[in-house]
Amino acid sequence: MNRYQQMKDRQQAEFNTFPMKFAFSDAQFAEGMQELGLTAADTDKVYGFCGTGGFYRREDAPRLHEMLRRHHEEMQQAIAADPDGTGFIFDMFSYELSNHEYCITLDVTDALQALGLTAEQVNADDRLLYGLKLACKAQMEWYKKFG
């Protein structure tokens, strides 16, 4: 299995256990607040995710930040451990290119954005550039064969 996907799946599973709720109506908000051990009037005790309908207890913010920091650090370490771009970096780009339909659009922008990378960063790192080129080629070969 793709090493990047394994990491994403593991990190997503951990994220899914974090106590947060989503609400798109007043009734859903009241229910979510109750599930967090709060009342609907306790709005000063929660933070929201801008524009997503998500919210979590303010007291849990340090735990959320720590988890997100660890996830970012794990990703950076996996990238750093790939000496030539043919391992984790290739898997990372392959997954995101596929997820963002590169074989149809021939545009890497959305995949880079999903990874938090700019074209300048990729071009400045031989390993990233090589891994991206390999992944683009593999996507096109797959498309020619199965598309």
KEKOLMAR-634694 format. One record per residue (C-alpha): residue in one letter; x, y, z. Coordinates in steps of 0.5 Angstrom, whole numbers, padded with zeros to 4 digits, always signed. Layout:
N
aXYZ;...
// end
This chain:
147
m+0000+0000+0000;n+0002+0007-0001;r+0006+0010+0005;y+0003+0017+0004;q-0004+0014+0004;q-0002+0009+0010;m+0000+0016+0014;k-0006+0020+0012;d-0011+0014+0014;r-0007+0013+0021;q-0007+0021+0022;q-0015+0022+0020;a-0017+0016+0025;e-0013+0020+0030;f-0017+0026+0028;n-0023+0023+0028;t-0023+0021+0035;f-0022+0028+0037;p-0028+0031+0041;m-0031+0036+0036;k-0038+0037+0033;f-0041+0040+0027;a-0048+0043+0026;f-0052+0046+0021;s-0058+0048+0025;d-0059+0051+0031;a-0062+0044+0033;q-0055+0040+0031;f-0051+0046+0035;a-0055+0045+0041;e-0054+0037+0041;g-0047+0038+0039;m-0046+0042+0045;q-0049+0037+0050;e-0045+0032+0047;l-0039+0036+0049;g-0042+0037+0056;l-0044+0044+0055;t-0050+0048+0054;a-0052+0052+0048;a-0051+0058+0051;d-0044+0056+0053;t-0041+0059+0046;d-0036+0062+0050;k-0033+0055+0052;v-0032+0053+0044;y-0028+0055+0038;g-0031+0054+0031;f-0027+0052+0025;c-0028+0058+0020;g-0034+0057+0015;t-0034+0049+0016;g-0040+0049+0022;g-0035+0045+0026;f-0033+0047+0033;y-0030+0044+0039;r-0028+0046+0047;r-0023+0051+0048;e-0020+0047+0053;d-0019+0042+0048;a-0015+0047+0044;p-0008+0045+0046;r-0009+0038+0045;l-0012+0039+0038;h-0006+0044+0036;e-0001+0038+0039;m-0004+0033+0035;l-0004+0037+0028;r+0004+0039+0030;r+0005+0032+0031;h+0002+0030+0024;h+0006+0036+0021;e+0012+0034+0024;e+0011+0026+0022;m+0010+0029+0015;q+0016+0033+0014;q+0020+0027+0017;a+0018+0022+0012;i+0019+0027+0006;a+0026+0028+0009;a+0028+0021+0010;d+0027+0020+0002;p+0034+0021+0000;d+0032+0021-0008;g+0024+0022-0009;t+0023+0015-0011;g+0020+0013-0004;f+0015+0017+0000;i+0015+0023-0004;f+0013+0019-0010;d+0008+0016-0006;m+0005+0023-0004;f+0005+0026-0010;s+0002+0020-0014;y-0004+0020-0008;e-0005+0027-0009;l-0005+0027-0017;s-0010+0022-0017;n-0014+0025-0012;h-0014+0031-0016;e-0015+0028-0023;y-0008+0030-0026;c-0009+0025-0031;i-0015+0029-0034;t-0013+0036-0032;l-0006+0036-0033;d-0005+0041-0027;v-0001+0040-0021;t-0004+0046-0017;d-0009+0042-0013;a-0005+0037-0011;l+0001+0042-0009;q-0004+0046-0005;a-0007+0039-0002;l+0000+0038+0001;g+0002+0045+0003;l+0007+0046-0002;t+0008+0051-0008;a+0011+0050-0014;e+0017+0054-0012;q+0019+0050-0006;v+0018+0044-0011;n+0023+0047-0016;a+0028+0048-0011;d+0028+0041-0008;d+0031+0036-0013;r+0028+0030-0009;l+0021+0033-0009;l+0022+0035-0017;y+0024+0028-0019;g+0018+0025-0015;l+0013+0030-0018;k+0016+0028-0025;l+0016+0021-0023;a+0009+0021-0021;c+0006+0025-0026;k+0009+0020-0031;a+0006+0014-0027;q-0001+0018-0028;m-0001+0018-0035;e+0002+0011-0036;w-0004+0009-0032;y-0009+0013-0036;k-0006+0011-0042;k-0007+0004-0040;f-0014+0004-0036;g-0017+0011-0038;
// end
